[in-house]
Amino acid sequence: KERSLTIPSMGKLIKDLETAACSWDATKAIVPETLQRIADVDEVWREKTRFKVEAYEKELEGKHGIFHTLPFWFYFRQEDDGTMSKLGERSAKVAMMEAEAELDREKKSLEENAHLCGIFELDGLIDASRKHVIDMKQDLKAMSAFWEVANNLEMFIDSSKALVWTEVDLESVEDGAKAHLKEVKGLHKCTRWSDSFKSLDKICKDFLSTI
């Protein structure tokens, strides 16, 4: 048996439409207030993020300062008995590997903060922090090259001193020393403030003056 289709009365349809229209008007009325509330919440979180990222930049600035006190920036180290000895390429590179690992961990924090800045349209705020990390990365690369140059110079000086005086070709030794000095002078400018660079530069010049 077929079921009969019940058609609502015209009066009920009109009433339902009026009810829907009233609901829609009520919804539209609260939209501006809702949008303002959302905007207010966004502004609160934007300011919290700004404070967090600015504090992070200060923290990174402090870490950058500590980074410049690490062993590979110094050509000599103090032993337990108070005497000074050359740090050497091997010890320097161990210290640089540890710094590299720490910097890799720092990059994760940097990207987390950068992501937050992107969400709240604060992209430029992360630039100072990113520069600290980039500069430290560049420093590690430059200091790795520095210690290779230093090691080569030390081996050259040691081998030259081991020569029997009668077999010494002074011109050849002098040319070699000048070539090493050129390599020292060609090191990245970010190394030149350090004790390591100043000490190596002096060692090379002092050796040249003895030839």
C-alpha positions as CSV (number, residue, x, y, z in Angstrom):
1,K,0.0,0.0,0.0
2,E,1.5,3.3,-1.0
3,R,2.0,5.9,1.8
4,S,0.4,9.2,1.3
5,L,2.6,12.3,1.1
6,T,1.8,14.8,3.8
7,I,2.3,18.4,2.5
8,P,2.7,21.1,5.3
9,S,0.1,23.8,5.2
10,M,1.1,27.1,3.7
11,G,0.7,28.8,7.1
12,K,3.3,26.4,8.7
13,L,5.7,26.9,5.9
14,I,5.5,30.7,6.3
15,K,6.0,30.4,10.0
16,D,9.0,28.1,9.6
17,L,10.5,30.6,7.2
18,E,9.9,33.5,9.6
19,T,11.6,31.5,12.4
20,A,14.6,30.7,10.2
21,A,14.8,34.4,9.1
22,C,14.8,35.5,12.8
23,S,17.5,32.9,13.6
24,W,19.7,34.1,10.7
25,D,19.2,37.8,11.8
26,A,20.2,36.9,15.3
27,T,23.3,35.0,14.0
28,K,24.3,37.9,11.8
29,A,23.9,40.3,14.8
30,I,26.5,38.4,16.9
31,V,29.0,38.0,14.1
32,P,30.8,41.4,14.7
33,E,31.0,40.7,18.5
34,T,32.3,37.2,17.9
35,L,34.9,38.5,15.4
36,Q,36.0,41.1,17.9
37,R,36.4,38.5,20.6
38,I,38.5,36.4,18.3
39,A,40.6,39.4,17.4
40,D,41.0,40.2,21.1
41,V,42.2,36.6,21.8
42,D,44.6,36.8,18.8
43,E,46.0,40.0,20.0
44,V,46.6,38.5,23.4
45,W,48.5,35.5,21.9
46,R,50.3,37.8,19.5
47,E,51.7,39.8,22.4
48,K,52.5,36.6,24.4
49,T,54.4,35.3,21.3
50,R,56.2,38.7,20.9
51,F,57.4,38.6,24.5
52,K,58.5,34.9,24.2
53,V,60.5,35.5,21.0
54,E,62.1,38.7,22.3
55,A,63.1,36.8,25.5
56,Y,64.5,34.0,23.3
57,E,66.6,36.5,21.3
58,K,68.1,37.7,24.6
59,E,68.8,34.2,25.6
60,L,70.5,33.5,22.3
61,E,72.5,36.6,22.6
62,G,73.9,35.3,25.9
63,K,74.6,31.9,24.4
64,H,76.5,33.6,21.5
65,G,78.7,35.4,24.0
66,I,79.4,32.1,25.8
67,F,80.2,30.5,22.4
68,H,83.0,33.0,22.0
69,T,84.7,31.7,25.1
70,L,84.9,28.1,23.9
71,P,88.4,26.5,23.8
72,F,88.9,26.6,20.0
73,W,89.0,30.4,20.1
74,F,92.2,30.2,22.1
75,Y,95.6,28.9,20.8
76,F,96.9,27.9,24.3
77,R,95.2,26.2,27.2
78,Q,96.1,26.2,30.9
79,E,97.0,22.8,32.3
80,D,96.2,21.6,35.8
81,D,99.6,22.5,37.0
82,G,99.2,26.1,35.8
83,T,101.4,25.8,32.8
84,M,100.3,26.7,29.3
85,S,100.3,24.4,26.3
86,K,99.1,24.5,22.7
87,L,95.5,23.4,22.3
88,G,96.1,21.6,19.0
89,E,93.9,20.8,16.1
90,R,92.5,17.5,17.6
91,S,91.3,19.1,20.8
92,A,90.0,22.1,19.0
93,K,87.9,20.0,16.6
94,V,86.5,18.0,19.5
95,A,85.3,21.2,21.1
96,M,83.9,22.4,17.7
97,M,82.0,19.1,17.3
98,E,80.4,19.6,20.7
99,A,79.4,23.2,19.7
100,E,78.0,21.9,16.4
101,A,75.8,19.4,18.2
102,E,74.5,22.1,20.6
103,L,73.9,24.4,17.7
104,D,71.8,21.7,15.9
105,R,69.6,21.5,19.0
106,E,69.3,25.3,19.1
107,K,68.1,25.3,15.5
108,K,65.0,23.3,16.5
109,S,64.1,25.9,19.1
110,L,64.7,28.6,16.5
111,E,62.3,27.0,14.0
112,E,59.7,26.5,16.7
113,N,59.8,30.2,17.5
114,A,59.8,31.1,13.8
115,H,56.7,29.0,13.3
116,L,54.9,30.9,16.0
117,C,56.0,34.2,14.5
118,G,54.5,33.1,11.2
119,I,51.2,32.2,12.8
120,F,50.9,35.6,14.4
121,E,52.4,37.6,11.5
122,L,55.6,38.5,13.5
123,D,58.0,37.2,10.9
124,G,60.6,39.9,11.2
125,L,60.8,39.4,14.9
126,I,62.8,36.2,14.5
127,D,65.5,37.7,12.3
128,A,67.9,38.7,15.1
129,S,67.7,35.2,16.6
130,R,68.3,33.6,13.2
131,K,71.3,35.8,12.7
132,H,72.9,34.6,15.9
133,V,72.6,31.0,14.8
134,I,73.8,31.7,11.2
135,D,76.8,33.6,12.6
136,M,77.7,30.8,15.0
137,K,77.5,28.3,12.1
138,Q,79.8,30.5,10.0
139,D,82.2,30.8,12.9
140,L,82.5,27.0,13.3
141,K,83.2,26.6,9.6
142,A,85.8,29.4,9.6
143,M,87.5,28.0,12.8
144,S,87.6,24.5,11.3
145,A,89.6,26.0,8.4
146,F,91.7,28.0,10.9
147,W,92.9,24.9,12.8
148,E,93.8,23.1,9.5
149,V,96.0,26.1,8.6
150,A,97.4,26.2,12.1
151,N,98.3,22.5,12.0
152,N,99.9,22.8,8.6
153,L,102.0,25.7,9.8
154,E,103.1,23.9,13.0
155,M,104.2,20.9,11.0
156,F,106.1,23.1,8.6
157,I,107.9,24.9,11.4
158,D,108.7,21.6,13.2
159,S,110.1,20.0,10.0
160,S,112.1,23.1,9.2
161,K,113.7,23.1,12.7
162,A,114.5,19.4,12.3
163,L,116.7,20.1,9.2
164,V,120.4,19.8,9.6
165,W,121.8,23.3,9.3
166,T,124.1,22.5,6.4
167,E,121.1,21.1,4.4
168,V,118.9,24.1,5.0
169,D,117.8,25.9,1.8
170,L,117.0,29.2,3.4
171,E,115.3,30.6,0.3
172,S,113.0,27.6,0.1
173,V,112.2,27.8,3.9
174,E,111.5,31.5,3.6
175,D,109.2,31.0,0.6
176,G,107.3,28.2,2.5
177,A,106.9,30.4,5.6
178,K,105.6,33.3,3.4
179,A,103.1,30.9,1.8
180,H,101.9,29.9,5.2
181,L,101.6,33.5,6.3
182,K,99.5,34.2,3.2
183,E,97.2,31.4,4.3
184,V,96.9,32.8,7.8
185,K,96.1,36.3,6.4
186,G,93.5,34.7,4.1
187,L,91.5,33.2,6.9
188,H,87.9,34.5,7.4
189,K,87.6,37.9,9.0
190,C,85.4,36.4,11.8
191,T,88.4,34.7,13.2
192,R,90.7,37.7,13.5
193,W,89.5,39.0,16.8
194,S,90.4,35.7,18.5
195,D,93.4,34.8,20.6
196,S,93.8,31.8,18.2
197,F,94.3,34.0,15.1
198,K,96.5,36.5,16.9
199,S,98.7,33.8,18.3
200,L,99.1,32.0,15.0
201,D,99.8,35.2,13.2
202,K,102.6,36.0,15.7
203,I,104.0,32.5,15.5
204,C,104.3,32.7,11.7
205,K,105.9,36.2,11.8
206,D,108.3,35.2,14.5
207,F,109.4,32.2,12.5
208,L,109.9,34.3,9.4
209,S,112.1,36.7,11.4
210,T,114.5,33.9,12.4
211,I,115.2,32.9,8.8
